[in-house]
Amino acid sequence: MTGLIPVQLLDKPREGDPCNGCGLCCIEEVCSLGRELGDHEVCRALEAMPDGSYRCGLAHDPYRYLLEEELATWRHIDALKPGAGLGEEALKASYQQLLGVGRGCDSRDGFIEGDDQ
């Protein structure tokens, strides 16, 4: 036995096509934001979803992944209008922009052996 955990991955879309949440971009290489969380080999913010897709936790739930001292500014913004989550929403939007969420697949085609897309 190899010790690998079997996972079912969604087919990777062609580079530039809409993202389907296959997660291969994050599995292939941890981005600079993920590396800041402390692991250069496996991003701890890569979240497996029940439908077999993946998403970036920093773009969807950054308060879960950042240290409290890193959240101080964002929590102050939240406090300006309690319950509105203005700081958290601004932080999510910032991460989504930095990561290119909504701009399509940015993982190069053919990086998986036998990938003939």
N, C-alpha and C positions, 0 to 999 in steps of 0.2 A: 504494500500500500504506500502511496506517495505522500500522504498527509495533506493533499490538496482538498479544498472544499469544493464540491461540484456546484456550479452555478449555471443557470440558464440565462444566456445573454440574448437580447434582442439583436436582430441584424443591424449592423451599422449602416446608416444612410450614406449616400455619396457626399463627399466634402462639398459644403455649400448648401445642401438640401436641408429642409427643416429637421431640427433635432427630434429624435424619438425617445430620448432618455436611455439609450443603450449603455451609457457609462464608459465606453471604451476610451474616450479621450482622457478621462480621469484615471482609468486603470493603466493606460499606456504610460502616462507621465503625470506626476503630481504637480499641479500648477504652483506658482510662487505663493499664492494665498494659502493653499493647502500645506505647503512646506513650512510656512510660518506657524502652523499648528503643531509642528514638531516631528513630522515623519516625512521622509523624502521618498519612501517606497510605497506606502499605502496611505491614502488620504483619509483621515479620520472623519472628515465632513461628508464623505460620499455616502449617501443614504440609499439603501435598497428599498424599493417600494413594493407593496404586495402584488402589483401587476407584473413584476419582473423588470420594471424600469428602474433607473437610478436618477437621483437629483443631487444637487450641491446643497448641503445643509447651510453653508454660509449665505447662499442666495435666498434660502427659504426660512431659516430659523437661526440667524447669526447669534442670538443671545445664548443659544444652547452650546455654542462652540468657543466663544471668546471668554477670556478671563474677566472677572468683574472689574478690575482696574482698567481694562481696555474698553469697557462699556460705560464708564463714568459720564462722558460727554453725551452719549446717546440717551442715557437714563435722565440726564438733566433736561434734555429736549422733551422726553416723554412727560416729565413733570410739568411742563408748561401748559399742557392740556391733558390732565389725567384721563386715562382710559382710551385715548385716541391713538396711542402708539406711534406718535410722530417720529420719534428718534429711531425706533426699530424699523419703521417703514423706510425712512431715509437711508439707514444702513443697508437694508435689503436692496434698495434701488441702486446704491453705490456698488455693492458686490455684483449685482446683476449686470450693471454696465461694464465693470472691470472684466467680468468673465465672458461678456458677449452673449448673454442669455437672449434668445430670440433672434439671433443673427444667423442661425444655421450651424450645421456641423462644421467644426474646425479641425477635426481629426483627419489626418492625411489618409487617403485611400490606399489599400493594399498593405498596411503595416502588419496585418495578421497573415501568417503563412497560409497560402491557399485562398486568400481573400481575392476574389476576381471581380470585385465591383468596379 
